Amino acid sequence: MSGPLSSAGYGPAGADESVRASRSHWDVASSTYLEEHGATLGTDVLVWGPEGLTEDEAHLLGDPADLAGAVVVEVGCGAGQGARWAARRGARAVGVDLSAGMLARSRALDAASGTAVPVLQADAGALPLADGCARVAFSAYGALPFTADAAGVLGEVHRVLEPHGRWTFSVSHPVRWAFPDDPGPQGLVAERSYFDRAPYVERDDDGGLLYAEHHRTLGDWVRLLGRAGFRLVDLVEPEWTRPDQPTWGGWSALRGEHLPGTAVFVCERLGR
Ligand SMILES: C[S@@+](CC[C@H](N)C(=O)[O-])C[C@H]1O[C@@H](n2cnc3c(N)ncnc32)[C@H](O)[C@@H]1O
């Protein structure tokens, strides 16, 4: 059982403690997260990030017509909106998430939307799926920002994808790590080194980890993907094009005018 927040800052966070902290954090945050962002996320829309770019606009999973009958895995699915989007296009979609609280929200949205997607509770670093079973995997800010072991997650995604399968995922744009997480003018002034890979951590009085977010530079991501056996097809940096898009934490129209907020990596699984 973890205690109240006692410190927040930048420092080391191990792989196992990051997984444990993420599970508890997202269990507790599941309802407030959807109360705050449910209008943007919808029930069966695949939204790549706070800028509001949707898969219907961007086609980062390829031609939606090709999804019919394909196994599609949403990694860190949260309430499963993206998996539901794929299911509505005829895919055999499945969501995987660490948090029982988030998966309970997914089941509630199944009922509300009339489209049910199967979900599995698991760490993305140990996907409970067979080798080569999926044609497409994707993740919108799921798992990868929170894991200390991105190579382990990428290895698992590579394992479950068929050769030449598509892997598309979004994370906070790495450049954001140089700036304070503030939607106002303060968030436009760089105060940290982009090259400092120390994760953002919150700990309780006993030093127990409550929350962690891990930083990789763009170059780190390119190398991680290459080593895991992926070809980078595209790197999409969605722009803040809708004036009415609501502020989401540190993501705002003001910052969106000047800085990228989200990086979407579009990849192909190489090999046999
Ligand atoms: C920011 S939410 C994104 C969820 C969803 N894609 C969305 O856009 O709302 C992050 C999700 O990643 C999940 N997550 C965090 N670490 C994970 C891990 N190691 N394995 C699987 N899921 C994880 C959390 O439980 C949470 O549901």
The ligand as an SDF file (V2000), in Angstrom:
LIG
                    3D

 27 29  0  0  0  0  0  0  0  0999 V2000
   -2.4100    7.8060  -20.7880 C   0  0  0  0  0  0  0  0  0  0  0  0
   -3.2820    6.2830  -20.6840 S   0  0  0  0  0  0  0  0  0  0  0  0
   -3.6260    6.0190  -22.3830 C   0  0  0  0  0  0  0  0  0  0  0  0
   -4.7890    5.0850  -22.5720 C   0  0  0  0  0  0  0  0  0  0  0  0
   -5.4720    5.2280  -23.9120 C   0  0  0  0  0  0  0  0  0  0  0  0
   -4.6210    4.8380  -24.9970 N   0  0  0  0  0  0  0  0  0  0  0  0
   -5.9590    6.6470  -24.0700 C   0  0  0  0  0  0  0  0  0  0  0  0
   -5.5570    7.3130  -25.0390 O   0  0  0  0  0  0  0  0  0  0  0  0
   -6.7420    7.0530  -23.2210 O   0  0  0  0  0  0  0  0  0  0  0  0
   -1.9830    5.1270  -20.3600 C   0  0  0  0  0  0  0  0  0  0  0  0
   -2.4370    3.6870  -20.2330 C   0  0  0  0  0  0  0  0  0  0  0  0
   -1.2740    2.8540  -20.2590 O   0  0  0  0  0  0  0  0  0  0  0  0
   -1.4660    1.8250  -19.3050 C   0  0  0  0  0  0  0  0  0  0  0  0
   -0.1420    1.3030  -18.9050 N   0  0  0  0  0  0  0  0  0  0  0  0
    0.8430    1.9510  -18.2150 C   0  0  0  0  0  0  0  0  0  0  0  0
    1.8990    1.1470  -18.0720 N   0  0  0  0  0  0  0  0  0  0  0  0
    1.5980   -0.0340  -18.6700 C   0  0  0  0  0  0  0  0  0  0  0  0
    2.2930   -1.2570  -18.8510 C   0  0  0  0  0  0  0  0  0  0  0  0
    3.5210   -1.4330  -18.3890 N   0  0  0  0  0  0  0  0  0  0  0  0
    1.6600   -2.2610  -19.5110 N   0  0  0  0  0  0  0  0  0  0  0  0
    0.3920   -2.1020  -19.9930 C   0  0  0  0  0  0  0  0  0  0  0  0
   -0.3110   -0.9470  -19.8500 N   0  0  0  0  0  0  0  0  0  0  0  0
    0.2790    0.0740  -19.2090 C   0  0  0  0  0  0  0  0  0  0  0  0
   -2.2010    2.5140  -18.1640 C   0  0  0  0  0  0  0  0  0  0  0  0
   -2.8360    1.5840  -17.3140 O   0  0  0  0  0  0  0  0  0  0  0  0
   -3.1630    3.4070  -18.9240 C   0  0  0  0  0  0  0  0  0  0  0  0
   -4.3860    2.7590  -19.1790 O   0  0  0  0  0  0  0  0  0  0  0  0
  1  2  1  0
  2  3  1  0
  2 10  1  0
  3  4  1  0
  4  5  1  0
  5  6  1  0
  5  7  1  0
  7  8  2  0
  7  9  1  0
 10 11  1  0
 11 12  1  0
 11 26  1  0
 12 13  1  0
 13 14  1  0
 13 24  1  0
 14 15  1  0
 14 23  1  0
 15 16  2  0
 16 17  1  0
 17 18  1  0
 17 23  2  0
 18 19  1  0
 18 20  2  0
 20 21  1  0
 21 22  2  0
 22 23  1  0
 24 25  1  0
 24 26  1  0
 26 27  1  0
M  CHG  2   2   1   9  -1
M  END
$$$$
